[in-house]
Amino acid sequence: MALAVFGSTLVACKEDNTFEPFAQLIIELEEQMTFDCTCQLAQDPPFYDSLAECQEDYLLPPPIEACMHDVYNEFSDETTPHMNCLVAAERNYSDCIQVAGCMASSSNCYDTYAAAVSVCPFMSYAAESEVQRKCYGRTPEPPFTCASGQQVPQSYKCDYEEDCLDGSDELNCPVPGGF
């Protein structure tokens, strides 16, 4: 089974320069994926024909995952607080949906998850840009520099959501429907 091989690869990697927070995040996401796929296979008719087919839709391709691991490891001082917060939120979400079961609405679980993630430290613009560049071959959008010096993608400016820790990305913005 690919997941078992993948899991043992993670464990082997852990002993050899693994960025632990990212490895833990992948483990949490795999647990959720297995639960979600099991639920989708239990539907009548099933959404997927097999567990393997379902897992293919969820898993990052191994080269992308390895690349992300390397970038987050390179930027570990900046990415560790964000990853640790995500791991805790994912673990709580996973526990919640498993208690709720396949047929129950998981909206309360998601609301709790969204609230937990909303207070996570931001991932650094430099790390996210490097993931876009190295792992996906994309040119990242230019940064907007917050009053504090923090950088966020330019598209975050005036999107009616404070992305800068100091809120400066939402200063001097047009009022929606304003004159």
C-alpha positions as CSV (number, residue, x, y, z in Angstrom):
1,M,0.0,0.0,0.0
2,A,1.5,3.4,-1.1
3,L,0.5,5.1,2.2
4,A,2.4,2.6,4.3
5,V,5.5,3.0,2.1
6,F,5.1,6.7,2.3
7,G,4.7,6.6,6.0
8,S,7.8,4.5,6.5
9,T,9.7,6.9,4.2
10,L,8.7,9.7,6.5
11,V,10.0,7.8,9.6
12,A,13.3,7.0,7.8
13,C,13.6,10.6,6.8
14,K,12.9,11.8,10.4
15,E,16.2,10.3,11.5
16,D,18.0,12.1,8.7
17,N,17.5,15.9,8.8
18,T,13.7,16.1,8.7
19,F,12.0,19.3,9.4
20,E,9.8,17.8,12.2
21,P,6.9,20.3,12.1
22,F,6.3,19.7,8.4
23,A,6.6,15.9,8.9
24,Q,4.0,16.1,11.7
25,L,1.7,18.2,9.6
26,I,1.9,15.5,6.8
27,I,1.1,12.8,9.3
28,E,-2.0,14.7,10.5
29,L,-3.2,15.3,7.0
30,E,-2.7,11.7,6.1
31,E,-4.8,10.6,9.0
32,Q,-7.6,13.0,8.0
33,M,-7.3,11.8,4.4
34,T,-7.7,8.2,5.4
35,F,-10.8,9.0,7.4
36,D,-12.3,11.2,4.7
37,C,-11.6,8.5,2.0
38,T,-13.1,5.8,4.2
39,C,-16.3,7.9,4.6
40,Q,-16.4,8.6,0.8
41,L,-16.1,4.9,0.1
42,A,-19.0,4.2,2.5
43,Q,-21.4,6.5,0.6
44,D,-24.0,4.9,-1.6
45,P,-22.9,5.1,-4.4
46,P,-19.2,5.6,-3.3
47,F,-17.6,8.8,-4.5
48,Y,-14.4,6.8,-5.4
49,D,-13.9,3.3,-6.7
50,S,-11.0,2.5,-4.3
51,L,-9.0,3.9,-1.4
52,A,-6.0,4.3,-3.7
53,E,-8.0,6.5,-6.1
54,C,-9.2,8.7,-3.3
55,Q,-5.7,9.0,-1.8
56,E,-4.3,10.2,-5.2
57,D,-6.7,13.2,-5.0
58,Y,-5.4,14.1,-1.5
59,L,-1.7,13.4,-1.5
60,L,0.9,15.9,-2.7
61,P,3.1,14.4,-5.4
62,P,6.2,13.1,-3.6
63,P,8.6,15.5,-5.5
64,I,6.4,18.5,-4.5
65,E,6.2,17.4,-0.9
66,A,10.0,16.8,-0.7
67,C,10.6,20.2,-2.2
68,M,8.2,21.9,0.3
69,H,10.0,20.1,3.1
70,D,13.3,21.4,2.0
71,V,12.1,25.0,1.6
72,Y,10.4,25.0,5.0
73,N,13.5,23.4,6.6
74,E,15.7,26.1,4.9
75,F,13.4,28.8,6.5
76,S,12.8,26.8,9.7
77,D,13.2,29.9,12.0
78,E,10.3,31.5,10.2
79,T,8.1,28.5,9.5
80,T,8.3,26.5,12.7
81,P,5.7,28.6,14.7
82,H,3.3,28.5,11.8
83,M,3.7,24.7,11.3
84,N,3.4,23.9,15.0
85,C,0.2,25.9,15.2
86,L,-1.2,24.1,12.0
87,V,-0.3,20.7,13.4
88,A,-2.3,21.4,16.6
89,A,-5.3,22.7,14.6
90,E,-5.2,19.7,12.2
91,R,-4.9,17.3,15.1
92,N,-8.0,18.8,16.9
93,Y,-9.9,18.9,13.6
94,S,-9.1,15.2,12.9
95,D,-10.1,14.2,16.4
96,C,-13.4,16.2,16.1
97,I,-14.4,14.7,12.7
98,Q,-13.6,11.2,13.9
99,V,-15.9,11.6,17.0
100,A,-18.6,13.2,14.8
101,G,-18.5,10.2,12.4
102,C,-18.9,10.0,8.6
103,M,-22.6,10.9,8.4
104,A,-22.5,13.8,10.9
105,S,-22.1,17.4,9.8
106,S,-18.5,18.4,10.5
107,S,-19.3,22.2,10.3
108,N,-18.7,22.6,14.0
109,C,-15.4,20.9,13.6
110,Y,-14.5,23.1,10.7
111,D,-15.5,26.3,12.5
112,T,-13.3,25.3,15.4
113,Y,-10.5,24.5,13.0
114,A,-10.9,27.8,11.2
115,A,-10.8,29.7,14.5
116,A,-7.6,27.9,15.5
117,V,-5.9,28.5,12.2
118,S,-6.9,32.2,12.2
119,V,-4.6,32.9,15.2
120,C,-1.6,31.0,13.8
121,P,1.4,33.0,13.1
122,F,1.7,33.8,9.4
123,M,4.0,31.9,7.1
124,S,6.8,34.2,6.0
125,Y,6.4,35.7,2.5
126,A,10.0,34.6,1.7
127,A,9.2,31.0,2.5
128,E,5.9,30.9,0.6
129,S,7.6,32.7,-2.4
130,E,10.4,30.1,-2.4
131,V,7.8,27.3,-2.4
132,Q,6.1,28.9,-5.4
133,R,9.5,29.4,-7.2
134,K,11.3,26.1,-6.4
135,C,8.4,23.6,-6.0
136,Y,5.9,24.8,-8.6
137,G,8.0,26.8,-11.0
138,R,5.9,29.9,-10.6
139,T,7.0,33.4,-10.3
140,P,5.6,34.7,-7.0
141,E,3.7,37.9,-7.0
142,P,5.6,41.0,-5.7
143,P,5.3,41.6,-2.0
144,F,3.5,44.4,-0.1
145,T,5.6,45.6,2.7
146,C,3.6,46.3,5.9
147,A,4.4,49.2,8.1
148,S,6.1,46.7,10.5
149,G,8.4,45.5,7.7
150,Q,6.5,42.1,7.4
151,Q,5.9,41.2,3.8
152,V,2.7,39.6,2.4
153,P,1.6,39.0,-1.2
154,Q,0.6,42.3,-3.0
155,S,-2.9,40.8,-3.6
156,Y,-3.5,40.9,0.2
157,K,-3.5,44.7,0.1
158,C,-7.1,46.0,0.5
159,D,-8.7,42.6,0.5
160,Y,-10.8,43.5,3.6
161,E,-8.8,41.0,5.7
162,E,-5.9,42.1,7.9
163,D,-2.9,40.1,6.8
164,C,-0.2,42.3,8.2
165,L,0.2,41.8,11.9
166,D,-0.1,45.6,12.2
167,G,-3.2,45.8,9.9
168,S,-1.4,48.2,7.5
169,D,-2.5,46.2,4.5
170,E,-6.0,47.5,5.1
171,L,-5.2,51.2,5.6
172,N,-6.2,53.8,3.0
173,C,-8.4,51.3,1.1
174,P,-11.5,52.3,-0.8
175,V,-14.7,51.6,1.0
176,P,-16.8,48.9,-0.8
177,G,-19.7,50.5,-2.6
178,G,-18.4,53.9,-1.5
179,F,-18.3,57.0,-3.5
